[in-house]
């Protein structure tokens, strides 16, 4: 199975061009799964610690508009997150898009930072804490949205639930890039699943400095199979789901709690 991870600019003066390059890459690579960064279709809201209702509404509408274009990546399934409003509640919601099925909302981000550049708890509420895996036509998937990567009890449970992929859409800064890769390796080892991540990239008009560095990490020893970079922002590799199934029978996955 061919998997694509990426880093995408959060500068919307150049986003369209980068999107077209991603579409071309995924088509040429015959990708079957494309993972996008966290809330990729609007300027990063949490740069400011002051909630702005008009900016939130604009972000919600921008994501709706761009999600209507995900068919450009078909026949791949597409995974990401989006801002949503349900009644008085605002969430950062992980979803899976599949051709012919549209969007399936899966998991609302539960662990929310609240610090300079990442005032997420000031913009939306934590989810309901449901970390259930989901079956897709391309394998069983578990969401760990950005900060959730650091809560390894969920990676371990996903492994027990038989997931093939841990998907980690991110919006993380440049100074911490190496730490995040290490976290992805740990999650892969703990779960016995491929860990996949895509991230925002570049300096934004609002002062963000995102790291990029998407990854594909294998499920047995946590080896890095590939990383994205500014020179190579899109990465497609072929993976074998049987490796994730086999990994769960080996150390440390088989050890009882």
matplotlib code that plots the C-alpha trace (Angstrom):
import matplotlib.pyplot as plt

x = [0.0, 1.3, 1.2, 1.8, 2.8, 3.6, 4.5, 2.2, 2.8, 0.5, 1.1, -2.0, -0.3, 1.5, -0.8, -2.6, 0.7, 1.9, -1.5, -1.2, 2.2, 0.9, -2.0, 0.5, 2.8, 0.1, -1.2, 2.2, 3.0, -0.4, -0.9, -3.7, -3.6, -2.7, -2.3, -2.5, -1.3, -3.5, -6.2, -4.3, -6.8, -6.7, -4.1, -3.2, -5.8, -4.0, -1.1, -3.3, -4.5, -7.7, -10.6, -12.0, -15.4, -15.1, -11.7, -13.1, -16.1, -13.8, -11.6, -14.6, -15.8, -12.3, -12.0, -15.5, -14.4, -11.1, -12.6, -14.9, -11.7, -10.3, -11.5, -8.4, -6.5, -8.8, -8.7, -6.6, -8.3, -7.4, -6.9, -6.7, -8.5, -10.8, -12.4, -16.1, -18.9, -21.8, -24.2, -22.1, -19.2, -16.1, -13.7, -10.6, -12.0, -10.1, -11.8, -11.3, -12.4, -13.1, -14.3, -18.0, -18.4, -17.3, -16.2, -16.4, -15.7, -13.7, -12.1, -12.1, -8.7, -8.6, -5.2, -5.0, -1.9, -2.3, 1.0, 2.5, 1.8, -0.4, -3.3, -5.6, -7.5, -8.4, -9.9, -11.8, -12.8, -11.3, -13.2, -15.0, -11.9, -13.0, -9.9, -11.7, -10.0, -11.8, -11.8, -11.2, -10.8, -7.0, -6.6, -7.4, -6.5, -6.1, -5.9, -3.3, -3.7, -0.5, -0.1, -2.0, 1.2, 2.7, 0.1, 1.4, -1.5, -3.5, -0.9, -0.7, -4.4, -4.6, -2.0, -4.2, -7.1, -5.2, -4.6, -2.3, -1.7, -1.3, -2.0, -0.6, -1.6, 0.5, 1.1, 4.5, 7.3, 10.8, 12.8, 11.1, 11.3, 13.7, 11.6, 8.5, 10.2, 11.4, 7.8, 6.6, 9.2, 8.1, 4.4, 5.2, 7.1, 4.5, 1.6, 3.2, 1.7, 3.1, 3.2, 2.4, 2.7, 2.3, 3.0, 2.5, 5.7, 7.2, 7.1, 3.6, 2.5, 1.2, 4.6, 4.4, 7.5, 6.4, 8.9, 7.5, 9.2, 6.5, 7.4, 6.7, 7.9, 7.8, 6.0, 8.6, 11.6, 10.4, 12.9, 12.4, 11.5, 11.4, 11.1, 9.8, 11.9, 11.7, 13.5, 11.2, 7.9, 6.0, 6.9, 5.3, 6.4, 5.0, 4.2, 3.0, 0.1, 1.3, 4.3, 2.0, 0.1, 3.3, 4.8, 2.0, 3.0, 6.6, 8.3, 7.2, 3.7, 2.9, 3.8, 0.8, -0.1]
y = [0.0, 3.4, 6.1, 9.9, 12.2, 15.9, 19.3, 22.1, 25.8, 27.9, 30.9, 31.3, 33.5, 30.4, 27.6, 26.9, 26.3, 23.9, 22.1, 21.6, 20.1, 17.7, 16.6, 16.0, 14.0, 11.9, 11.1, 10.2, 8.1, 6.3, 7.0, 5.2, 7.2, 10.9, 12.4, 16.2, 18.4, 19.6, 22.1, 22.9, 25.0, 28.3, 30.4, 28.9, 30.3, 29.5, 32.0, 34.5, 33.9, 35.9, 34.1, 35.8, 34.6, 36.0, 34.3, 31.1, 31.2, 32.0, 29.0, 26.7, 27.9, 27.7, 24.1, 23.3, 24.8, 22.9, 19.6, 19.8, 19.7, 16.5, 14.5, 16.0, 13.5, 10.5, 7.6, 8.0, 8.3, 11.6, 12.2, 15.5, 17.7, 20.6, 23.3, 22.5, 24.2, 22.1, 24.3, 26.3, 23.8, 24.3, 21.4, 20.4, 17.3, 14.5, 13.1, 10.6, 11.4, 8.6, 8.8, 8.0, 8.3, 11.8, 12.9, 10.7, 12.6, 10.3, 11.9, 15.4, 16.5, 15.9, 17.2, 20.9, 23.1, 26.7, 28.7, 31.2, 30.3, 27.4, 28.9, 26.0, 25.7, 29.4, 28.6, 25.3, 22.7, 19.3, 16.4, 13.6, 11.5, 8.8, 7.2, 4.4, 3.1, 3.2, 0.7, 2.0, 0.4, 0.9, -0.6, 0.2, 3.7, 5.4, 9.2, 10.9, 14.6, 16.5, 16.8, 13.5, 11.8, 12.3, 10.2, 6.7, 4.9, 5.6, 4.4, 1.2, 0.7, 1.3, -1.4, -3.8, -2.8, -3.9, -0.7, -0.7, 3.1, 5.8, 9.1, 12.3, 15.5, 18.3, 22.0, 22.0, 24.5, 24.3, 24.2, 21.0, 19.0, 16.3, 15.8, 15.1, 12.6, 10.7, 10.8, 9.2, 6.5, 5.7, 5.6, 3.1, 0.8, 1.0, 0.2, -2.0, 0.2, 2.4, 6.0, 8.6, 12.4, 15.5, 19.0, 22.6, 24.3, 27.7, 31.2, 32.8, 36.4, 36.0, 34.9, 31.2, 29.1, 25.6, 22.8, 20.6, 17.2, 14.7, 11.1, 7.5, 5.2, 1.4, -0.7, -3.2, -1.2, 2.3, 2.9, 6.1, 5.1, 8.6, 12.3, 15.3, 18.5, 21.8, 20.3, 17.3, 18.3, 15.2, 11.6, 8.4, 5.0, 1.5, -0.2, -3.7, -4.1, -7.6, -6.0, -4.1, -7.3, -9.3, -6.6, -6.8, -10.4, -9.3, -7.3, -5.0, -5.3, -8.7, -7.8, -7.6, -4.4]
z = [0.0, -0.9, 1.7, 1.3, 4.1, 3.5, 4.9, 3.7, 3.9, 6.2, 4.0, 1.8, -0.7, -2.0, -0.7, -4.0, -5.9, -3.2, -3.2, -6.9, -6.5, -3.8, -6.1, -8.9, -6.6, -5.2, -8.7, -10.1, -7.0, -7.2, -3.5, -1.7, 1.5, 1.9, 5.4, 5.6, 8.5, 11.3, 10.2, 7.0, 5.1, 7.0, 8.8, 12.1, 14.6, 17.8, 17.2, 19.1, 22.7, 22.0, 20.5, 17.4, 16.3, 12.8, 12.2, 13.6, 11.2, 8.3, 9.2, 9.3, 5.9, 4.4, 5.5, 4.0, 0.7, 0.5, 1.7, -1.3, -3.4, -1.8, -4.8, -6.5, -4.5, -5.3, -5.4, -2.2, 1.1, 2.8, 6.5, 8.4, 11.0, 10.7, 12.9, 13.5, 15.4, 16.8, 18.7, 21.1, 21.0, 19.0, 18.3, 16.3, 14.6, 12.9, 9.8, 7.0, 3.4, 1.0, -2.6, -2.8, 0.9, 1.7, 5.1, 8.2, 11.4, 13.7, 16.7, 18.4, 19.7, 23.5, 24.8, 24.1, 24.7, 25.8, 25.4, 23.1, 19.5, 20.5, 22.4, 21.5, 24.7, 24.2, 20.7, 21.1, 23.6, 24.2, 22.7, 24.5, 25.0, 22.7, 21.1, 19.2, 16.1, 12.7, 9.9, 6.4, 3.0, 3.5, 7.0, 10.6, 11.8, 15.1, 15.5, 17.7, 16.8, 17.5, 21.3, 21.7, 20.5, 24.0, 25.8, 25.1, 26.8, 23.7, 21.3, 23.4, 23.4, 19.7, 19.3, 21.3, 19.1, 16.0, 14.2, 11.2, 11.2, 13.9, 12.1, 13.7, 11.8, 13.4, 13.7, 15.5, 15.5, 14.1, 17.4, 18.6, 15.3, 16.6, 19.7, 17.7, 15.5, 18.6, 19.9, 16.6, 16.9, 20.5, 19.5, 16.7, 19.0, 21.7, 19.3, 16.7, 14.1, 11.4, 12.7, 10.0, 10.4, 8.3, 9.6, 8.7, 7.4, 7.0, 8.5, 8.5, 8.4, 12.0, 13.2, 13.2, 12.3, 11.5, 11.2, 8.4, 8.9, 8.2, 8.7, 8.0, 10.8, 10.7, 13.4, 14.6, 15.7, 15.2, 12.3, 10.3, 6.8, 5.5, 6.4, 4.5, 4.1, 2.5, -0.6, -0.6, 1.0, -0.2, 0.7, -0.7, 0.4, 0.0, 3.3, 4.2, 6.6, 7.5, 9.2, 11.6, 12.4, 13.0, 15.2, 17.7, 18.6, 19.5, 22.3, 23.8, 22.4, 23.8, 27.4, 29.6, 31.5]

ax = plt.figure().add_subplot(projection="3d")
ax.plot(x, y, z, "-o")
ax.set_aspect("equal")
plt.show()
